[in-house]
Amino acid sequence: DNWPAGARPVFSQGDVAVGRINRKDVAKVLCDVLTVPEACDKTFEVVGLAGYPPPVEIAPALKRLKSDVEGLSEVEVEANYAIMQQLLPGERQDAAALAMGQTYEQLDKGETGRLGERGTEDAEAAAPKPTNV
């Protein structure tokens, strides 16, 4: 929620994106892809690159992505991963060291996230509880 709104969307494929994006930017991307033919039949992830303005339109970026039918080769997935890892927030830039519920800033400072230490997170504490109606 604290990630700045109005960041440039960065698209990737291969389920390798780890980063942040403001909810308002997610909503804008979701609305934009509804009217952009270049988004059809493509599975992708998006993160927000703070400090860079969004493009006037997202069609050129989406055009560069492969369709689901084409798929990505292992080399392409590895290349996407290598690029996306450079966009991780924080100083350590180690997504594998991050615990559930921990921010990159907390990781950099050696602080525990809201769900506990990595490997011992209390996910049930964060799960929605049934209500008596």
Long-range contacts (C-beta under 8 A, 24 or more apart in sequence): 3-48, 3-50, 4-48, 4-50, 4-51, 6-53, 6-54, 7-48, 7-49, 7-50, 7-51, 7-52, 7-54, 8-48, 8-49, 8-52, 8-53, 8-54, 8-55, 9-46, 9-47, 9-48, 9-49, 9-54, 9-55, 9-58, 9-61, 10-46, 10-47, 10-48, 10-49, 10-84, 10-87, 11-44, 11-45, 11-46, 11-58, 11-61, 11-62, 11-65, 12-44, 12-45, 12-46, 12-47, 12-80, 12-83, 12-84, 13-42, 13-43, 13-44, 13-45, 13-65, 13-66, 13-72, 13-76, 13-77, 13-80, 14-72, 14-76, 14-77, 14-80, 14-81, 15-45, 16-45, 16-77, 16-80, 16-81, 16-84, 17-45, 17-46, 17-47, 17-84, 18-47, 18-84, 18-85, 18-88, 18-95, 19-47, 19-48, 19-84, 19-87, 19-88, 19-89, 20-47, 20-48, 20-89, 21-46, 21-47, 21-48, 22-48, 25-54, 28-54, 29-58, 32-57, 32-58, 33-58, 33-62, 36-62, 38-62, 38-63, 38-65, 40-67, 41-67, 41-68, 41-69, 42-66, 42-67, 42-68, 43-68, 47-84, 47-87, 49-87, 100-126, 101-126
